[in-house]
Every structure is written in structure tokens, then in C-alpha cells.
Amino acid sequence: MPGTLPIISPPQSEPWTKVPFHRLRRAFIATALILATTPPVLAANDDGRVTDFLLYNGMEVVVIPDHHAPIVTHMVWYKIGSADESPGKSGIAHFFEHLMFKATANHATGELTRAVAEIGGSINAFTNRDFTAFFETVTPSALEQMMGFEADRMRNLILTDDVVKIERDVVLEERRWRIETNPGAILDEAVDATLWQNQPYRIPVIGWMHEIAQLNRTDAVAFYNKYYSPNNAVLVVAGDVEPETVKVLAEKTYGKVPRGPELLPRVRPVEPQQNTKRTVTLTDARVSVPRFSTHWVVPSYRTAEPGEAEALDLLAEILGGGSRSRLYQALVVKEGVATGASARFQGASLDATNFAISVSPRGDAKLADLEAAAGAEVARIAKDGVGNDELDMAKDRLNRSEIFAQDQQSYIANIYGSTLATGGTLKDVEEWPDRIRKVTADQVKAVAARYLVPGHSTTGYLVPKTEN
Amino acid sequence: MTNHQHRGTFASASPALVVGDGRTARHATLLAILLLAVVFLILPGLTAQTAAMNLQVVKSQKGINAWLVEDHTAPIITIGFVFDGGTAQDPVGKVGLANLMAGLFDEGSGELDSDAFQLKLDGAGAEMGFNAWRDGIYGSMRMLSERKDAAFDLLRIAINRPRFDQEPVDRVRAQILSSIIAKEREPHAIAELVWRSRIYGTHPYSRPDKGTKESLAGIVPADLSAFHTAMFARDGLHVAVVGDIDAKALSEKLDQLFANLPQKQALAPVPDIAPKLGQWTLVAYDLPQTSLQLAFPGIGPNDPEFYAAQLINDILGGLPFTSRLFQEVREKRGLAYDIESNLEGYQHSDALVVTTSTRADRAAETLGAIRQVIKELAETGPTETELEASKKYSIGAYAINNLDSSSSIAATLIGLQLDKHGIDYIQRRPALIEQVNLDQVKATAKKLLSAEPAIMGVGPRLDIKG
């Protein structure tokens, strides 16, 4: 997922699994979509009966049965992300994610990771602006043990100054590794800090260097006590298990954790009206090929009026979803002035989110010309709309990506987890294919006209530093 | 093979080859029994939770072999295949040819030009990908089973009749060129090229996979056609298929896809090469971190010591969280976020490589800690407990990581063919790991880790030798 920070860098995938998963945006229940698009195969899949229930202590549970391999993905999502941090404490959510791997009253540091290693499972965690998630992929027989560990560290962590200090050094190295050594990442941070004038999304998930350096044990303990509780968590179990089994195990483990303090609704500062066009430029000696990206504030699935977020998903697909998109065809193929052109909409977000296009030049093409050409494509949709054929093709691409996603258990688990952790419901996930299907060409035109306003945007330029 | 991954440290230009180590199975003689089926359990010993994976060798009427896992739980078919050769086959002066060719398979084939082909592919609901790696050109397609006829037909013309029209050749070349130029001043990319030439000398592995500005400029469509004919031939082909298709239907598709290709590849000989160790490479660049990599000798998958080497690598730095390097460098000292080791295997070269990025002002300390861990492991070997834990990990992780999705199963099955393993390998693998004893891993640890490594540091200060 974009914008998430794992505790360890995940292994890369094999050559041909790099099939374009970038189109995947939302998930669905297998049958719901197949019913609509590919009736003959419906009977082929009898998985997909997703079940949810609530434990007495307020913990939400979602079970996604998937029996095609004897593995299970166990995830706990906390409804706490970097955008919930107190002023001056940037990075605490992600830093705390790291600390969750330390000793508890019942388990020494490393017991959990060793237990996972003995099964040959995988374990990791990640933080983004709206949530923090911890997960293990293991054999079904180890599920109860994982739930035990995860329930234990929800409340019983023991933090010492030494542990906090060393892990803070690790996170500082992580920031240097991810951001400081990467001009593109430095620019992205500055673009976020400019696009968002009020919303906490302006602060990087990993935190600002000088604020991470100040985080201490007292901050960590306060954060833990406030946010790590069953009533602020969602359990997602996907894989070779039945809901009944998960329920029994969840009650035995998570069910024993007392309900935590009541949390106020996540009402955070939101954006004022956008009135200006802003630009951010990074000139760096390590850059030899320039690029730009333009960002707009747009509603997310949670904040949008009905149908708007779905229309934005389709707009991103039509405008810059791949090599058949308008930007790519116009700038890369027909005019031959760019080597890459794409668009992206991050719909799963608690507050308003961003829609971005990015372009890199071919040969001596000037960024200003590319920006004008890309802007013209955006304006053309806002003015003339999209054709029914291209809309249908875009829907088809989204749909088949979701069908392909059935093969990726962790992907489906992530969709449910991220939707529920950003205020969505199971129904939102289940009905998404149908809502996508109902989007009209007029709706796509309307969101382009309403939100992709040239004068209300933020553009970031990455520019080579020339010798003189 | 779980830990036999290339994470782009040795070869950041061509990262992540999980599918075995690119060893060819040029003379693979699979049993010519039509639809020989071997049903086995993925996880022996977990009786209550096992799922049967139905793996079979399908041999088409015209003699094309594929490993098939039939699985009807989702309406999807995934096909993966590789032709031996890869970027190591780029002719002198035409470096980057394989990579450029791989970028052109959806840019026009048969009667269809680029635009027409892509429209049809989109309409067929399929996703196709080609990639050139050091030892092979990989292709794949993922399709909806109800539209498989149209999808396979497009794959057929892509494989057999690529057009290499001038316009898409120039366009894709410009994209590659841009990515080369983009890295010209990127310190880690610069260092990677320096490192390659230091450890591989003039061997083809020392060359940049994407080519250079000069070599790309000299490639013409006729070069691509000739290279295609030389590489896309039946004796260098390995195929795996997973999903909603049965053996009979696949058999017909295999003939359509591959039977009309030439019988034999025309491969230039590529010598085996041991990386040149025992040398320092220091690249000065004003960065907030120093990145370090250390190369030791490696061991290939057909060597009797391969499993011992895998276990040693896991214990050293392959196991996430629990490896010795993770513990000493990150957990105890907070010196790095990323620290790992990988057993990197290519068809003609093996190495065990340790990588990390660390605070520039403590790089010497980090390097010292790494070398101390390695020295101890070389001298005294792992403990019995560590060995047992790493065996359990290695056995369990294979099922969880290698067989968890259609694409990872297909990748694994291709890797097994490249490593010349039989169809029963997945069943036999746990015993191969179990039988490694403590004395053997100690001997292997000593053999690999006592060597004086090749070391590279990229960062602001070069006083890291300590």
C-alpha cells in the first residue's frame, strides 16, 4: 500500500508477479462482482462469505474464509495513524509500531518473532496516516498462538528507556534510508506539507527528523495507554479458517483484554477552501531527469458525496491508470514528449485525500510544456467528459484487477482492514463493484470539473542541479 | 529457495529473482507420459490442515512440457515461462538488447500494430508481462478463464510474431534511456556499476542490464528480430501454469503458444565466474548514510552443501528479526534499519551478500559489528538450537511464501525446472533440509565465511576500514 511504513523492508517479489497491481484500489467479495461481469464462472467460487462480529470489549472482528492454500493472514488494525498525533510529536505512531515488538510482561523481546520463524511464517507491521496494522501469515494451526501474542502486546508491553532509545536510533536510520537519501522522497514530503494547509496529512508518517529525535518513553507510554485497546482495534483474519473457529479463539484471547478508555470521535482539522496554485521545487545534484506531479485535494470514500469517490477512481483510471490511459496515450505515445504519465487517487482515507498526476519528460521536452499538455487532457475531460466505451473499458480493468486479487489473500485482508480502520463498513467493500458499475460518464466529468481545478493545486518539480 | 532471493543488492538493476537461481535445464528430460499426475501435500505433518496441490506435468501433442497446478477456486489462469539466456546473451556492443526486446512484446505482433494489439489485450481482460534478467527472459500472462481463448491467442502472436516496428522501438528505447540517464548521478546506481566491474571483471554479468546510452543508440529492429529468433526456441523453454484450466485444454494451448518456435536456441557461451573477493571499493558521496555491502563465496542449488549454505545464510542474516546480524546490528545497537544477507545464485556465479545502510558517522562501528558476527559464525558455527530453528523456518516458509498464490506457485515451479529438480521436489525438500547436521553447517560456515570478502562502502566518509 502506498504511504505505509513497514517495520522491516518486505522482500521483493519475483519477476512476473510484477503484473500491474497498481490498478487495484478497492476490494470486493468475489461473488458480487463476478455475478455482474462474468456469470458463467460464479459457481467456481464458493468462498467469500465474509463474516463480522463484535467482542464484548468492543473489538471488531472480520473473517474472510479462503481455502485455496493452508495459510491464514492474521491482522490487527488500530485506528490510530500519524494524522492523530499531537503537535510536536510527529512520528510517534510509527515509532510506537516499532516498540510493539519489544518485551511484554509475559514474553521476552523476540519470542513472538521466533515463534513465527519456527513456523516459517511472515510477520511485519505498518503505519500510515490513518491506521497502524500488525500481521502474521502462518499455518492455521498457529492462529491461536498468534492471537495470544497479539492480544498480549495490546496491553502488556514493558518499555524501558534503553529499549526506547535504541529503537529510536533504528527509526532515525529508517528515516535517513527512506527519505534523506532520496531526493524524490524529500520533494514528496514538501509537496504534502504544501498541499495540505490545515489537515495533519501535511506531516510525514515517519515524522520530522528533529521531532523523532525527541520522542521518549513517557510519550510512548501515554500513546500506548490512549490508543492501544480492543475498542480501538479491528481484527481481520483471512484464510483457511471458519468464522466459528475464529470467534472461539478471539474470545479466548482478545476477549480477555479489558475495554480501554472511550476515545473521542476522530475529528481532526480539515482543509479550508482551496484558493491558490502552489509550487514546490527541489533542485538536487543527484537528479538527472526532471519530473513533476500535480496534486489536488479531493474527497475520500469516507467524505465524498455518494458516487463521487467511485467516479474519482474511474477518472484516475481513464486519465492515467496505465498505458491505455489518456495521459499515457497523448504524452508518451502520440506526442512522444514523455516517458511516463500516470494518475492516482487514494480513496481509502479518513479525511479528504489527494488526487495526483505525474509526468516525466522524454529527451529535451520541457516540464512547462508537459504540464500544459497534461493540463489540457485534464481540462478536456472536465469540459467534454469521457466516452461510454472508454468508461466501460476502465470499469472492466478495475473489475478484472479485483478478480485477480482473489489470488492474493493478504491484499483482500488489507482492503477490509483499511476500509474498517477509516470508518467504512463491510457493506462498503461488498457493494463497491456495484457502485463502480453504476458510475456514469457525466459523473466522471463532474468530478473532474469540480475537483481538478488548475488554479487550486500544488505542483512539485524535481529538477537537476546544473553546474553553474 | 525461500531465502534464495535476490533483493537487488548485488544487482540492483535487476532485482528480485525468487524463481530459483536461473540455472538452465537445457537438457531436461521430463517423462514423456501424457498427464502424469502427482498429488501431494504441501505441508506433510500438518494432517488436519493440509490442502492437496495437484501438480502434474503436461506434455502436449507436439512435445511442449509444462508443470500445471489445476485450481478452480478462482476464475483465473496464470501462465509463466522463461527462455534461457537473458541479458548475459546481449551481444558485445548491443548491451541492453534483451531488456529492450522484453519491453516490446505488447507493442505490436502479427497483423496487429501496437495500438491494435493493446486494445485487443485490454478487451481480452488479460495482463501480460515480459522481463529480461541475467539468465533468462521471463514472460507471464494472467487472464480470466472465461476469456482464455482470446488471451492465449494474443500471447501466441506476441511470442511468435513480434513486429518490432520502428515507432514503438524508438519510444520504448527512449523510456529506457531516460531511466539510464535518471541514474547517472544517483550515487548508489553509480556504485553498483563500479561494484559489478570490480567483482565480475569483464564477464557479461558486469554489464548494465539496461545497456548504455551508446549501446542503445546502436540497436536497430533487425537486431531485435535476430535476437528473438536466437532466444525464443523450444529447447530453452520452461513453462508453469496455475489455475482454472485442465490438462487437456492446456495441452492444446501449449502447442498454439510454443510448438512453432525454432527447435534450438543459439546461445553464446557464458563462462562461470567466481566473484573477485578480498578487495575494497569505496565510493565517496556526500550522503546522510553510508551503505555497505560485503560479498562472500556462495553455493549453487545442485551442490551437496546447498542446504547447509541456505541454513547458514538464514542464521546469519536471512531470517527476518531473528538472524544474528539483525540482532547485533539493529536490535542491540540501533545502527541500521535494513540489515540482511542473501544467498544470491545466478547461472554462472554464486555469492553470499550482506547489505545494510547505516549512520555515516558510525559506519566503521557497523562494519566492525558485522565482521565480528561473521567471524564468530565462521569460527564456531551456529548452535544446535539455531540450526533447528532455521530448519523449521526453511521448511515452513516454503509453503507459506512460495506456494501462497498463483503467481508465486508458478514462479516456484519455474525455479524448480531451472534448478533441474523433479516434480517430486516439493515433497522431498523437507527431508533434504532435515538431514543437514551441525557438523555440516559448521564446515560450510567456515568455508564460506572465512573468506576475505569484497567490501563496498558508499557514503561521505571513507575511513570505514577500521
Interface residues (C-beta under 8 A of the other chain):
Chain A: I8 S9 P11 Q12 S13 E14 P15 W16 T17 K18 V19 P20 A30 I34 T38 P40 V41 A44 N45 D47 H67 H68 A69 P70 I71 F101 T109 G110 T113 R114 A117 E118 I119 G120 G121 S122 I123 N124 T137 V138 T139 P140 S141 K165 I166 E167 R168 D169 V170 V171 L172 E173 E174 R176 W177 E180 T181 D240 A285 R286 V287 S288 V289 S323 R324 V332 V333 G336 T339 G340 S360 P361 R362 G363 M393 D396 R397 R400 I403 F404 Q406 D407 Q408 Q409 P464
Chain B: T2 Q5 R7 G8 P15 A16 L17 V18 V19 I42 L43 L46 A48 Q49 T50 A51 D71 H72 T73 A74 P75 I76 T78 G80 D106 S114 D115 Q118 L119 D122 G123 G125 E127 G129 N131 W133 Y138 G139 S140 R142 L144 S145 E146 R171 A174 Q175 S178 S179 I181 A182 K183 E184 R185 E186 P187 D244 L287 P288 Q289 L319 P320 F321 T322 Q327 R330 E331 K332 R333 G334 L335 A336 Y337 D338 S357 T358 R359 A389 K392 Y393 S394 I395 G396 A397 Y398 A399 I400 N401 L403 D404 S405 S406 S407 S408 A410 A411
